[in-house]
């Protein structure tokens, strides 16, 4: 289990939120299931809920998130 704080703009709303991540690393690629930690949104992202996944290697990070604001 790991945690990541994300800062940015989502659907035109700026703020931060925390993702809880659970996954594995194999063949130089990290694949992880993530969920937004409840009540972690700030600024325009207060109330954010969601879950998704991300994959990362040495060159690219891709986050896919299904969310409700």
mmCIF file of the N, C-alpha and C atoms, coordinates in Angstrom:
data_MODEL
# 
_entry.id   MODEL 
# 
loop_
_atom_site.group_PDB 
_atom_site.id 
_atom_site.type_symbol 
_atom_site.label_atom_id 
_atom_site.label_alt_id 
_atom_site.label_comp_id 
_atom_site.label_asym_id 
_atom_site.label_entity_id 
_atom_site.label_seq_id 
_atom_site.pdbx_PDB_ins_code 
_atom_site.Cartn_x 
_atom_site.Cartn_y 
_atom_site.Cartn_z 
_atom_site.occupancy 
_atom_site.B_iso_or_equiv 
_atom_site.pdbx_formal_charge 
_atom_site.auth_seq_id 
_atom_site.auth_comp_id 
_atom_site.auth_asym_id 
_atom_site.auth_atom_id 
_atom_site.pdbx_PDB_model_num 
ATOM 1   N N  . UNK A 1 1  ? 0.849   -1.178 0.000   1.00 0.00 ? 1  UNK A N  1 
ATOM 2   C CA . UNK A 1 1  ? 0.000   0.000  0.000   1.00 0.00 ? 1  UNK A CA 1 
ATOM 3   C C  . UNK A 1 1  ? 0.890   1.234  0.000   1.00 0.00 ? 1  UNK A C  1 
ATOM 4   N N  . UNK A 1 2  ? 0.513   2.202  -0.827  1.00 0.00 ? 2  UNK A N  1 
ATOM 5   C CA . UNK A 1 2  ? 1.226   3.465  -0.865  1.00 0.00 ? 2  UNK A CA 1 
ATOM 6   C C  . UNK A 1 2  ? 0.234   4.596  -1.040  1.00 0.00 ? 2  UNK A C  1 
ATOM 7   N N  . UNK A 1 3  ? 0.707   5.810  -0.802  1.00 0.00 ? 3  UNK A N  1 
ATOM 8   C CA . UNK A 1 3  ? -0.141  6.988  -0.928  1.00 0.00 ? 3  UNK A CA 1 
ATOM 9   C C  . UNK A 1 3  ? 0.564   8.028  -1.780  1.00 0.00 ? 3  UNK A C  1 
ATOM 10  N N  . UNK A 1 4  ? -0.211  8.720  -2.612  1.00 0.00 ? 4  UNK A N  1 
ATOM 11  C CA . UNK A 1 4  ? 0.321   9.774  -3.473  1.00 0.00 ? 4  UNK A CA 1 
ATOM 12  C C  . UNK A 1 4  ? -0.553  11.008 -3.326  1.00 0.00 ? 4  UNK A C  1 
ATOM 13  N N  . UNK A 1 5  ? 0.060   12.161 -3.135  1.00 0.00 ? 5  UNK A N  1 
ATOM 14  C CA . UNK A 1 5  ? -0.697  13.402 -3.160  1.00 0.00 ? 5  UNK A CA 1 
ATOM 15  C C  . UNK A 1 5  ? -0.637  13.951 -4.576  1.00 0.00 ? 5  UNK A C  1 
ATOM 16  N N  . UNK A 1 6  ? -1.802  14.243 -5.142  1.00 0.00 ? 6  UNK A N  1 
ATOM 17  C CA . UNK A 1 6  ? -1.914  14.740 -6.511  1.00 0.00 ? 6  UNK A CA 1 
ATOM 18  C C  . UNK A 1 6  ? -2.353  16.200 -6.458  1.00 0.00 ? 6  UNK A C  1 
ATOM 19  N N  . UNK A 1 7  ? -1.640  17.062 -7.176  1.00 0.00 ? 7  UNK A N  1 
ATOM 20  C CA . UNK A 1 7  ? -1.982  18.477 -7.284  1.00 0.00 ? 7  UNK A CA 1 
ATOM 21  C C  . UNK A 1 7  ? -2.247  18.786 -8.747  1.00 0.00 ? 7  UNK A C  1 
ATOM 22  N N  . UNK A 1 8  ? -3.374  19.421 -9.038  1.00 0.00 ? 8  UNK A N  1 
ATOM 23  C CA . UNK A 1 8  ? -3.641  19.747 -10.429 1.00 0.00 ? 8  UNK A CA 1 
ATOM 24  C C  . UNK A 1 8  ? -5.054  20.220 -10.663 1.00 0.00 ? 8  UNK A C  1 
ATOM 25  N N  . UNK A 1 9  ? -5.483  20.098 -11.915 1.00 0.00 ? 9  UNK A N  1 
ATOM 26  C CA . UNK A 1 9  ? -6.799  20.539 -12.352 1.00 0.00 ? 9  UNK A CA 1 
ATOM 27  C C  . UNK A 1 9  ? -7.558  19.342 -12.895 1.00 0.00 ? 9  UNK A C  1 
ATOM 28  N N  . UNK A 1 10 ? -8.777  19.180 -12.429 1.00 0.00 ? 10 UNK A N  1 
ATOM 29  C CA . UNK A 1 10 ? -9.630  18.078 -12.865 1.00 0.00 ? 10 UNK A CA 1 
ATOM 30  C C  . UNK A 1 10 ? -10.991 18.683 -13.202 1.00 0.00 ? 10 UNK A C  1 
ATOM 31  N N  . UNK A 1 11 ? -11.433 18.500 -14.427 1.00 0.00 ? 11 UNK A N  1 
ATOM 32  C CA . UNK A 1 11 ? -12.712 19.057 -14.885 1.00 0.00 ? 11 UNK A CA 1 
ATOM 33  C C  . UNK A 1 11 ? -12.768 20.569 -14.642 1.00 0.00 ? 11 UNK A C  1 
ATOM 34  N N  . UNK A 1 12 ? -11.621 21.246 -14.835 1.00 0.00 ? 12 UNK A N  1 
ATOM 35  C CA . UNK A 1 12 ? -11.559 22.685 -14.685 1.00 0.00 ? 12 UNK A CA 1 
ATOM 36  C C  . UNK A 1 12 ? -11.486 23.178 -13.257 1.00 0.00 ? 12 UNK A C  1 
ATOM 37  N N  . UNK A 1 13 ? -11.352 22.262 -12.300 1.00 0.00 ? 13 UNK A N  1 
ATOM 38  C CA . UNK A 1 13 ? -11.310 22.624 -10.889 1.00 0.00 ? 13 UNK A CA 1 
ATOM 39  C C  . UNK A 1 13 ? -9.939  22.298 -10.314 1.00 0.00 ? 13 UNK A C  1 
ATOM 40  N N  . UNK A 1 14 ? -9.316  23.284 -9.656  1.00 0.00 ? 14 UNK A N  1 
ATOM 41  C CA . UNK A 1 14 ? -7.967  23.109 -9.118  1.00 0.00 ? 14 UNK A CA 1 
ATOM 42  C C  . UNK A 1 14 ? -8.004  22.687 -7.658  1.00 0.00 ? 14 UNK A C  1 
ATOM 43  N N  . UNK A 1 15 ? -7.030  21.854 -7.277  1.00 0.00 ? 15 UNK A N  1 
ATOM 44  C CA . UNK A 1 15 ? -6.908  21.446 -5.886  1.00 0.00 ? 15 UNK A CA 1 
ATOM 45  C C  . UNK A 1 15 ? -5.946  20.286 -5.753  1.00 0.00 ? 15 UNK A C  1 
ATOM 46  N N  . UNK A 1 16 ? -6.030  19.617 -4.623  1.00 0.00 ? 16 UNK A N  1 
ATOM 47  C CA . UNK A 1 16 ? -5.215  18.435 -4.373  1.00 0.00 ? 16 UNK A CA 1 
ATOM 48  C C  . UNK A 1 16 ? -6.111  17.323 -3.853  1.00 0.00 ? 16 UNK A C  1 
ATOM 49  N N  . UNK A 1 17 ? -5.608  16.094 -3.951  1.00 0.00 ? 17 UNK A N  1 
ATOM 50  C CA . UNK A 1 17 ? -6.263  14.939 -3.346  1.00 0.00 ? 17 UNK A CA 1 
ATOM 51  C C  . UNK A 1 17 ? -5.223  13.854 -3.147  1.00 0.00 ? 17 UNK A C  1 
ATOM 52  N N  . UNK A 1 18 ? -5.569  12.859 -2.354  1.00 0.00 ? 18 UNK A N  1 
ATOM 53  C CA . UNK A 1 18 ? -4.651  11.762 -2.060  1.00 0.00 ? 18 UNK A CA 1 
ATOM 54  C C  . UNK A 1 18 ? -5.208  10.480 -2.655  1.00 0.00 ? 18 UNK A C  1 
ATOM 55  N N  . UNK A 1 19 ? -4.318  9.726  -3.329  1.00 0.00 ? 19 UNK A N  1 
ATOM 56  C CA . UNK A 1 19 ? -4.660  8.409  -3.851  1.00 0.00 ? 19 UNK A CA 1 
ATOM 57  C C  . UNK A 1 19 ? -4.038  7.336  -2.969  1.00 0.00 ? 19 UNK A C  1 
ATOM 58  N N  . UNK A 1 20 ? -4.812  6.302  -2.662  1.00 0.00 ? 20 UNK A N  1 
ATOM 59  C CA . UNK A 1 20 ? -4.279  5.095  -2.040  1.00 0.00 ? 20 UNK A CA 1 
ATOM 60  C C  . UNK A 1 20 ? -4.005  4.111  -3.169  1.00 0.00 ? 20 UNK A C  1 
ATOM 61  N N  . UNK A 1 21 ? -2.810  3.558  -3.209  1.00 0.00 ? 21 UNK A N  1 
ATOM 62  C CA . UNK A 1 21 ? -2.398  2.690  -4.319  1.00 0.00 ? 21 UNK A CA 1 
ATOM 63  C C  . UNK A 1 21 ? -2.025  1.301  -3.814  1.00 0.00 ? 21 UNK A C  1 
ATOM 64  N N  . UNK A 1 22 ? -2.464  0.290  -4.557  1.00 0.00 ? 22 UNK A N  1 
ATOM 65  C CA . UNK A 1 22 ? -2.110  -1.105 -4.280  1.00 0.00 ? 22 UNK A CA 1 
ATOM 66  C C  . UNK A 1 22 ? -1.751  -1.750 -5.611  1.00 0.00 ? 22 UNK A C  1 
ATOM 67  N N  . UNK A 1 23 ? -0.555  -2.323 -5.704  1.00 0.00 ? 23 UNK A N  1 
ATOM 68  C CA . UNK A 1 23 ? -0.183  -2.885 -6.988  1.00 0.00 ? 23 UNK A CA 1 
ATOM 69  C C  . UNK A 1 23 ? 1.064   -3.716 -6.946  1.00 0.00 ? 23 UNK A C  1 
ATOM 70  N N  . UNK A 1 24 ? 1.680   -3.836 -8.130  1.00 0.00 ? 24 UNK A N  1 
ATOM 71  C CA . UNK A 1 24 ? 2.866   -4.668 -8.284  1.00 0.00 ? 24 UNK A CA 1 
ATOM 72  C C  . UNK A 1 24 ? 3.813   -4.051 -9.300  1.00 0.00 ? 24 UNK A C  1 
ATOM 73  N N  . UNK A 1 25 ? 5.038   -4.507 -9.250  1.00 0.00 ? 25 UNK A N  1 
ATOM 74  C CA . UNK A 1 25 ? 6.073   -4.058 -10.187 1.00 0.00 ? 25 UNK A CA 1 
ATOM 75  C C  . UNK A 1 25 ? 6.636   -5.304 -10.853 1.00 0.00 ? 25 UNK A C  1 
ATOM 76  N N  . UNK A 1 26 ? 6.589   -5.323 -12.187 1.00 0.00 ? 26 UNK A N  1 
ATOM 77  C CA . UNK A 1 26 ? 7.074   -6.488 -12.919 1.00 0.00 ? 26 UNK A CA 1 
ATOM 78  C C  . UNK A 1 26 ? 7.569   -6.057 -14.290 1.00 0.00 ? 26 UNK A C  1 
ATOM 79  N N  . UNK A 1 27 ? 8.718   -6.546 -14.692 1.00 0.00 ? 27 UNK A N  1 
ATOM 80  C CA . UNK A 1 27 ? 9.248   -6.257 -16.016 1.00 0.00 ? 27 UNK A CA 1 
ATOM 81  C C  . UNK A 1 27 ? 9.497   -4.784 -16.260 1.00 0.00 ? 27 UNK A C  1 
ATOM 82  N N  . UNK A 1 28 ? 9.830   -4.027 -15.219 1.00 0.00 ? 28 UNK A N  1 
ATOM 83  C CA . UNK A 1 28 ? 10.117  -2.612 -15.385 1.00 0.00 ? 28 UNK A CA 1 
ATOM 84  C C  . UNK A 1 28 ? 8.897   -1.720 -15.440 1.00 0.00 ? 28 UNK A C  1 
ATOM 85  N N  . UNK A 1 29 ? 7.706   -2.295 -15.210 1.00 0.00 ? 29 UNK A N  1 
ATOM 86  C CA . UNK A 1 29 ? 6.475   -1.515 -15.244 1.00 0.00 ? 29 UNK A CA 1 
ATOM 87  C C  . UNK A 1 29 ? 5.719   -1.711 -13.932 1.00 0.00 ? 29 UNK A C  1 
ATOM 88  N N  . UNK A 1 30 ? 5.292   -0.599 -13.342 1.00 0.00 ? 30 UNK A N  1 
ATOM 89  C CA . UNK A 1 30 ? 4.455   -0.640 -12.142 1.00 0.00 ? 30 UNK A CA 1 
ATOM 90  C C  . UNK A 1 30 ? 3.001   -0.515 -12.573 1.00 0.00 ? 30 UNK A C  1 
ATOM 91  N N  . UNK A 1 31 ? 2.169   -1.439 -12.118 1.00 0.00 ? 31 UNK A N  1 
ATOM 92  C CA . UNK A 1 31 ? 0.727   -1.392 -12.386 1.00 0.00 ? 31 UNK A CA 1 
ATOM 93  C C  . UNK A 1 31 ? 0.016   -1.375 -11.047 1.00 0.00 ? 31 UNK A C  1 
ATOM 94  N N  . UNK A 1 32 ? -0.917  -0.429 -10.899 1.00 0.00 ? 32 UNK A N  1 
ATOM 95  C CA . UNK A 1 32 ? -1.498  -0.191 -9.590  1.00 0.00 ? 32 UNK A CA 1 
ATOM 96  C C  . UNK A 1 32 ? -2.983  0.138  -9.699  1.00 0.00 ? 32 UNK A C  1 
ATOM 97  N N  . UNK A 1 33 ? -3.773  -0.383 -8.756  1.00 0.00 ? 33 UNK A N  1 
ATOM 98  C CA . UNK A 1 33 ? -5.157  0.039  -8.587  1.00 0.00 ? 33 UNK A CA 1 
ATOM 99  C C  . UNK A 1 33 ? -5.142  1.174  -7.574  1.00 0.00 ? 33 UNK A C  1 
ATOM 100 N N  . UNK A 1 34 ? -5.931  2.209  -7.823  1.00 0.00 ? 34 UNK A N  1 
ATOM 101 C CA . UNK A 1 34 ? -5.945  3.371  -6.939  1.00 0.00 ? 34 UNK A CA 1 
ATOM 102 C C  . UNK A 1 34 ? -7.369  3.732  -6.560  1.00 0.00 ? 34 UNK A C  1 
ATOM 103 N N  . UNK A 1 35 ? -7.498  4.411  -5.424  1.00 0.00 ? 35 UNK A N  1 
ATOM 104 C CA . UNK A 1 35 ? -8.783  5.000  -5.029  1.00 0.00 ? 35 UNK A CA 1 
ATOM 105 C C  . UNK A 1 35 ? -8.489  6.315  -4.347  1.00 0.00 ? 35 UNK A C  1 
ATOM 106 N N  . UNK A 1 36 ? -9.400  7.264  -4.512  1.00 0.00 ? 36 UNK A N  1 
ATOM 107 C CA . UNK A 1 36 ? -9.275  8.549  -3.839  1.00 0.00 ? 36 UNK A CA 1 
ATOM 108 C C  . UNK A 1 36 ? -9.576  8.334  -2.359  1.00 0.00 ? 36 UNK A C  1 
ATOM 109 N N  . UNK A 1 37 ? -8.661  8.778  -1.503  1.00 0.00 ? 37 UNK A N  1 
ATOM 110 C CA . UNK A 1 37 ? -8.882  8.679  -0.059  1.00 0.00 ? 37 UNK A CA 1 
ATOM 111 C C  . UNK A 1 37 ? -10.037 9.612  0.311   1.00 0.00 ? 37 UNK A C  1 
ATOM 112 N N  . UNK A 1 38 ? -11.061 9.084  1.001   1.00 0.00 ? 38 UNK A N  1 
ATOM 113 C CA . UNK A 1 38 ? -12.212 9.917  1.358   1.00 0.00 ? 38 UNK A CA 1 
ATOM 114 C C  . UNK A 1 38 ? -11.793 11.183 2.122   1.00 0.00 ? 38 UNK A C  1 
ATOM 115 N N  . UNK A 1 39 ? -12.444 12.284 1.800   1.00 0.00 ? 39 UNK A N  1 
ATOM 116 C CA . UNK A 1 39 ? -12.231 13.580 2.461   1.00 0.00 ? 39 UNK A CA 1 
ATOM 117 C C  . UNK A 1 39 ? -10.826 14.147 2.276   1.00 0.00 ? 39 UNK A C  1 
ATOM 118 N N  . UNK A 1 40 ? -10.103 13.708 1.246   1.00 0.00 ? 40 UNK A N  1 
ATOM 119 C CA . UNK A 1 40 ? -8.743  14.210 1.021   1.00 0.00 ? 40 UNK A CA 1 
ATOM 120 C C  . UNK A 1 40 ? -8.695  15.379 0.034   1.00 0.00 ? 40 UNK A C  1 
ATOM 121 N N  . UNK A 1 41 ? -9.783  15.664 -0.648  1.00 0.00 ? 41 UNK A N  1 
ATOM 122 C CA . UNK A 1 41 ? -9.788  16.744 -1.632  1.00 0.00 ? 41 UNK A CA 1 
ATOM 123 C C  . UNK A 1 41 ? -9.718  18.113 -0.992  1.00 0.00 ? 41 UNK A C  1 
ATOM 124 N N  . UNK A 1 42 ? -8.987  19.031 -1.652  1.00 0.00 ? 42 UNK A N  1 
ATOM 125 C CA . UNK A 1 42 ? -8.897  20.413 -1.191  1.00 0.00 ? 42 UNK A CA 1 
ATOM 126 C C  . UNK A 1 42 ? -9.255  21.345 -2.346  1.00 0.00 ? 42 UNK A C  1 
ATOM 127 N N  . UNK A 1 43 ? -9.488  22.624 -2.006  1.00 0.00 ? 43 UNK A N  1 
ATOM 128 C CA . UNK A 1 43 ? -9.792  23.603 -3.046  1.00 0.00 ? 43 UNK A CA 1 
ATOM 129 C C  . UNK A 1 43 ? -11.030 23.200 -3.829  1.00 0.00 ? 43 UNK A C  1 
ATOM 130 N N  . UNK A 1 44 ? -10.927 23.240 -5.147  1.00 0.00 ? 44 UNK A N  1 
ATOM 131 C CA . UNK A 1 44 ? -12.040 22.882 -6.018  1.00 0.00 ? 44 UNK A CA 1 
ATOM 132 C C  . UNK A 1 44 ? -12.317 21.400 -6.090  1.00 0.00 ? 44 UNK A C  1 
ATOM 133 N N  . UNK A 1 45 ? -11.497 20.591 -5.424  1.00 0.00 ? 45 UNK A N  1 
ATOM 134 C CA . UNK A 1 45 ? -11.674 19.135 -5.473  1.00 0.00 ? 45 UNK A CA 1 
ATOM 135 C C  . UNK A 1 45 ? -12.229 18.560 -4.172  1.00 0.00 ? 45 UNK A C  1 
ATOM 136 N N  . UNK A 1 46 ? -12.738 19.438 -3.299  1.00 0.00 ? 46 UNK A N  1 
ATOM 137 C CA . UNK A 1 46 ? -13.402 18.964 -2.081  1.00 0.00 ? 46 UNK A CA 1 
ATOM 138 C C  . UNK A 1 46 ? -14.571 18.077 -2.485  1.00 0.00 ? 46 UNK A C  1 
ATOM 139 N N  . UNK A 1 47 ? -14.716 16.932 -1.852  1.00 0.00 ? 47 UNK A N  1 
ATOM 140 C CA . UNK A 1 47 ? -15.803 16.005 -2.149  1.00 0.00 ? 47 UNK A CA 1 
ATOM 141 C C  . UNK A 1 47 ? -15.490 15.006 -3.249  1.00 0.00 ? 47 UNK A C  1 
ATOM 142 N N  . UNK A 1 48 ? -14.290 15.084 -3.832  1.00 0.00 ? 48 UNK A N  1 
ATOM 143 C CA . UNK A 1 48 ? -13.918 14.157 -4.898  1.00 0.00 ? 48 UNK A CA 1 
ATOM 144 C C  . UNK A 1 48 ? -13.965 12.721 -4.403  1.00 0.00 ? 48 UNK A C  1 
ATOM 145 N N  . UNK A 1 49 ? -14.560 11.839 -5.226  1.00 0.00 ? 49 UNK A N  1 
ATOM 146 C CA . UNK A 1 49 ? -14.586 10.398 -4.974  1.00 0.00 ? 49 UNK A CA 1 
ATOM 147 C C  . UNK A 1 49 ? -14.193 9.710  -6.268  1.00 0.00 ? 49 UNK A C  1 
ATOM 148 N N  . UNK A 1 50 ? -13.519 8.566  -6.164  1.00 0.00 ? 50 UNK A N  1 
ATOM 149 C CA . UNK A 1 50 ? -13.221 7.844  -7.386  1.00 0.00 ? 50 UNK A CA 1 
ATOM 150 C C  . UNK A 1 50 ? -12.239 6.719  -7.190  1.00 0.00 ? 50 UNK A C  1 
ATOM 151 N N  . UNK A 1 51 ? -12.061 5.964  -8.281  1.00 0.00 ? 51 UNK A N  1 
ATOM 152 C CA . UNK A 1 51 ? -11.103 4.867  -8.303  1.00 0.00 ? 51 UNK A CA 1 
ATOM 153 C C  . UNK A 1 51 ? -10.635 4.656  -9.726  1.00 0.00 ? 51 UNK A C  1 
ATOM 154 N N  . UNK A 1 52 ? -9.527  3.969  -9.860  1.00 0.00 ? 52 UNK A N  1 
ATOM 155 C CA . UNK A 1 52 ? -8.980  3.728  -11.188 1.00 0.00 ? 52 UNK A CA 1 
ATOM 156 C C  . UNK A 1 52 ? -7.697  2.942  -11.125 1.00 0.00 ? 52 UNK A C  1 
ATOM 157 N N  . UNK A 1 53 ? -6.772  3.269  -12.033 1.00 0.00 ? 53 UNK A N  1 
ATOM 158 C CA . UNK A 1 53 ? -5.513  2.538  -12.107 1.00 0.00 ? 53 UNK A CA 1 
ATOM 159 C C  . UNK A 1 53 ? -4.443  3.445  -12.698 1.00 0.00 ? 53 UNK A C  1 
ATOM 160 N N  . UNK A 1 54 ? -3.200  3.058  -12.470 1.00 0.00 ? 54 UNK A N  1 
ATOM 161 C CA . UNK A 1 54 ? -2.121  3.727  -13.186 1.00 0.00 ? 54 UNK A CA 1 
ATOM 162 C C  . UNK A 1 54 ? -1.044  2.735  -13.523 1.00 0.00 ? 54 UNK A C  1 
ATOM 163 N N  . UNK A 1 55 ? -0.291  3.074  -14.542 1.00 0.00 ? 55 UNK A N  1 
ATOM 164 C CA . UNK A 1 55 ? 0.847   2.279  -14.989 1.00 0.00 ? 55 UNK A CA 1 
ATOM 165 C C  . UNK A 1 55 ? 2.000   3.239  -15.222 1.00 0.00 ? 55 UNK A C  1 
ATOM 166 N N  . UNK A 1 56 ? 3.208   2.805  -14.876 1.00 0.00 ? 56 UNK A N  1 
ATOM 167 C CA . UNK A 1 56 ? 4.368   3.672  -15.043 1.00 0.00 ? 56 UNK A CA 1 
ATOM 168 C C  . UNK A 1 56 ? 5.585   2.825  -15.382 1.00 0.00 ? 56 UNK A C  1 
ATOM 169 N N  . UNK A 1 57 ? 6.391   3.364  -16.294 1.00 0.00 ? 57 UNK A N  1 
ATOM 170 C CA . UNK A 1 57 ? 7.708   2.801  -16.555 1.00 0.00 ? 57 UNK A CA 1 
ATOM 171 C C  . UNK A 1 57 ? 8.692   3.965  -16.488 1.00 0.00 ? 57 UNK A C  1 
ATOM 172 N N  . UNK A 1 58 ? 9.889   3.776  -16.969 1.00 0.00 ? 58 UNK A N  1 
ATOM 173 C CA . UNK A 1 58 ? 10.912  4.818  -16.867 1.00 0.00 ? 58 UNK A CA 1 
ATOM 174 C C  . UNK A 1 58 ? 10.581  6.055  -17.699 1.00 0.00 ? 58 UNK A C  1 
ATOM 175 N N  . UNK A 1 59 ? 9.669   5.946  -18.668 1.00 0.00 ? 59 UNK A N  1 
ATOM 176 C CA . UNK A 1 59 ? 9.416   7.051  -19.594 1.00 0.00 ? 59 UNK A CA 1 
ATOM 177 C C  . UNK A 1 59 ? 8.022   7.670  -19.488 1.00 0.00 ? 59 UNK A C  1 
ATOM 178 N N  . UNK A 1 60 ? 7.057   6.963  -18.932 1.00 0.00 ? 60 UNK A N  1 
ATOM 179 C CA . UNK A 1 60 ? 5.679   7.445  -19.003 1.00 0.00 ? 60 UNK A CA 1 
ATOM 180 C C  . UNK A 1 60 ? 4.885   7.024  -17.777 1.00 0.00 ? 60 UNK A C  1 
ATOM 181 N N  . UNK A 1 61 ? 3.977   7.902  -17.358 1.00 0.00 ? 61 UNK A N  1 
ATOM 182 C CA . UNK A 1 61 ? 3.049   7.648  -16.249 1.00 0.00 ? 61 UNK A CA 1 
ATOM 183 C C  . UNK A 1 61 ? 1.646   7.913  -16.765 1.00 0.00 ? 61 UNK A C  1 
ATOM 184 N N  . UNK A 1 62 ? 0.768   6.926  -16.655 1.00 0.00 ? 62 UNK A N  1 
ATOM 185 C CA . UNK A 1 62 ? -0.604  7.080  -17.117 1.00 0.00 ? 62 UNK A CA 1 
ATOM 186 C C  . UNK A 1 62 ? -1.551  6.795  -15.961 1.00 0.00 ? 62 UNK A C  1 
ATOM 187 N N  . UNK A 1 63 ? -2.429  7.745  -15.670 1.00 0.00 ? 63 UNK A N  1 
ATOM 188 C CA . UNK A 1 63 ? -3.432  7.589  -14.623 1.00 0.00 ? 63 UNK A CA 1 
ATOM 189 C C  . UNK A 1 63 ? -4.805  7.595  -15.276 1.00 0.00 ? 63 UNK A C  1 
ATOM 190 N N  . UNK A 1 64 ? -5.605  6.586  -14.975 1.00 0.00 ? 64 UNK A N  1 
ATOM 191 C CA . UNK A 1 64 ? -6.997  6.511  -15.418 1.00 0.00 ? 64 UNK A CA 1 
ATOM 192 C C  . UNK A 1 64 ? -7.848  6.547  -14.171 1.00 0.00 ? 64 UNK A C  1 
ATOM 193 N N  . UNK A 1 65 ? -8.762  7.525  -14.093 1.00 0.00 ? 65 UNK A N  1 
ATOM 194 C CA . UNK A 1 65 ? -9.546  7.710  -12.880 1.00 0.00 ? 65 UNK A CA 1 
ATOM 195 C C  . UNK A 1 65 ? -11.008 7.938  -13.231 1.00 0.00 ? 65 UNK A C  1 
ATOM 196 N N  . UNK A 1 66 ? -11.887 7.079  -12.716 1.00 0.00 ? 66 UNK A N  1 
ATOM 197 C CA . UNK A 1 66 ? -13.332 7.283  -12.808 1.00 0.00 ? 66 UNK A CA 1 
ATOM 198 C C  . UNK A 1 66 ? -13.728 8.020  -11.538 1.00 0.00 ? 66 UNK A C  1 
ATOM 199 N N  . UNK A 1 67 ? -14.343 9.195  -11.678 1.00 0.00 ? 67 UNK A N  1 
ATOM 200 C CA . UNK A 1 67 ? -14.559 10.030 -10.496 1.00 0.00 ? 67 UNK A CA 1 
ATOM 201 C C  . UNK A 1 67 ? -15.910 10.735 -10.526 1.00 0.00 ? 67 UNK A C  1 
ATOM 202 N N  . UNK A 1 68 ? -16.293 11.202 -9.341  1.00 0.00 ? 68 UNK A N  1 
ATOM 203 C CA . UNK A 1 68 ? -17.465 12.071 -9.139  1.00 0.00 ? 68 UNK A CA 1 
ATOM 204 C C  . UNK A 1 68 ? -16.985 13.261 -8.332  1.00 0.00 ? 68 UNK A C  1 
ATOM 205 N N  . UNK A 1 69 ? -17.426 14.444 -8.748  1.00 0.00 ? 69 UNK A N  1 
ATOM 206 C CA . UNK A 1 69 ? -17.101 15.671 -8.001  1.00 0.00 ? 69 UNK A CA 1 
ATOM 207 C C  . UNK A 1 69 ? -18.355 16.258 -7.390  1.00 0.00 ? 69 UNK A C  1 
# 
